Amino acid sequence: MRGPKSPIKINLTDNERAELEAFLQRNDTPLRFIKRIKIIFMLEEGQSIQHISDTVRLQRRIVREWGKRFAEKRIDGLFDTPRPGRPRKNNPDSSGKS
């Protein structure tokens, strides 16, 4: 483990750990969500932000952001929030034919 321990303290409950591990077992879990879960597990182990950043190949700023979001909102904080602005015009469910 390189660098100092993370200032973000994560203590998972048994239920949270089981839920996160279940996401890792699913075949349809997006890679970005898997990385977020790995960040949380590594933060709980007390690994440094730099080491986590190198391992999951994300910037330190992003690792800190996901750690803070989890600390504030728990598992709900790991999901993407709606983006501001106008919704997309093209609907992937429509074929474009009338």
SETORBA-955186 format. One record per atom (N, C-alpha, C): x, y, z; residue in one letter. Coordinates in steps of 0.2 Angstrom, whole numbers, plus 5000, padded with zeros to 4 digits. Layout:
// residues N
XYZa/...
// end
This chain:
// residues 98
500449945000m/500050005000m/500450065000m/500450104995r/500850164994r/500450224997r/500850275000g/500550335002g/500250325009g/500050385012p/499650385018p/498950345018p/498750325023k/498050305023k/497550355021k/496950335018s/496450375016s/496150415022s/495950475021p/495650515026p/494850495026p/494650455021i/493950435020i/493850375024i/493450375029k/493350315033k/492750275031k/492750215029i/492150175027i/492150115032i/491550105035n/491350045038n/490750015036n/490849965032l/490249935029l/489849885034l/489149895034t/488749845037t/488849775034t/488549725037d/488549655034d/488049655028d/487549695029n/487049695023n/487349735017n/487649795019e/487949835013e/488549785009e/488949755013r/489449715010r/489149655006r/488549625008a/488249575004a/487949604998a/487649664999e/487349694993e/487849714988e/488449734990l/488949754985l/489249694982l/489349644986e/489649584983e/489149554978e/488549554979a/488049534974a/488049564968a/488149634968f/488249674962f/488849644958f/489449624961l/490049604958l/489949534955l/489449494957q/489349424955q/488849434949q/488449484948r/488049484942r/488449504936r/488149474930n/488449484924n/488249544920n/487749584923d/487549644919d/487749704923d/488149704928t/488449754932t/488949794927t/488849864926p/489249904922p/489949904925p/490449914921l/491149914923l/491249974928l/490950034926r/491050094930r/490750084937r/490250044938f/489950024945f/490349974948f/490649924945i/491149884948i/491749914951i/492049964947k/492550004949k/492350044956k/491750074956r/491550104962r/491550064968r/491250004967i/491249954973i/491949934975i/492449924970k/493149914972k/493449964976k/493250024974i/493450084978i/493250084985i/492650064986i/492350064993i/492650014997i/492749954994f/493149894998f/493849914999f/494149944995m/494849964996m/494950025001m/494450075001l/494450125006l/494250095013l/493850045013e/493750015020e/494349975023e/494749945018e/495349915020e/495849965023e/495750035021g/496250085023g/496750095018g/496650075012q/497150085007q/497250165005q/497750185003s/497850255001s/497450274994s/497250334994i/496950354988i/497350344982i/498050354982q/498550344977q/498550274975q/498550224979h/498550154978h/497850134974h/497350164977i/496650144974i/496650174967i/496850234966s/496850264960s/497250224955s/497850204956d/498250164952d/497950094950d/497550064955t/497350004954t/496650004950t/496250054951v/495650054947v/495650104941v/496250134940r/496450174934r/495950234934r/495850264939l/495450324939l/495850384943l/495750444941q/496050494945q/495950494952q/496450524956r/496350524963r/495650564965r/495550614962r/494950664963r/494350614962r/494350574957i/493750534956i/493650484962i/494150454964v/494150404970v/493950434976v/494150494977r/493950534983r/493150554982r/492950574976e/492250584975e/491850524977e/491950474974w/491550414976w/491550394983w/492150394986g/492150384993g/491750424997g/491750494996k/491350544999k/490650534998k/490450514992r/489750504990r/489450444994r/489850394994f/489650334998f/489650345006f/490050385008a/490050405015a/489450445017a/489250485012e/488650525014e/487950485012e/487950455007k/487350425004k/487250345004k/487850315006r/487950245007r/487850214999r/487550154999i/487550124992i/487150164987i/486650204989d/486350244984d/486750304981d/487350314985g/487750364982g/488250344976g/488250274975l/488650244970l/488250244963l/487650264963f/487250264957f/487350334953f/487350334947d/487350394943d/486750434945d/486850504945t/486350544946t/486150574939t/485450594938p/485250624932p/485750684930p/485850684924r/486250744921r/485850804920r/486050864921p/485650924920p/485650934912p/485150974910g/485050994903g/484550954900g/484450974894r/483950944889r/484050864888r/483450824889p/483550754887p/483750744880p/484050684879r/484250664872r/483650664867r/483750684861k/483150684856k/483050614853k/483650574852n/483550514849n/483350454854n/482850424853n/482650374858n/482850304855n/483250264858p/483550204856p/482950154855p/482350164858d/481850114858d/481450124851d/481450184848s/481150194842s/481550174836s/481250154831s/481550134825s/481650194820s/481350254822g/481350304817g/480850304812g/480450254811k/479950244806k/479250254809k/478850284805s/478150294807s/477650244805s/
// end
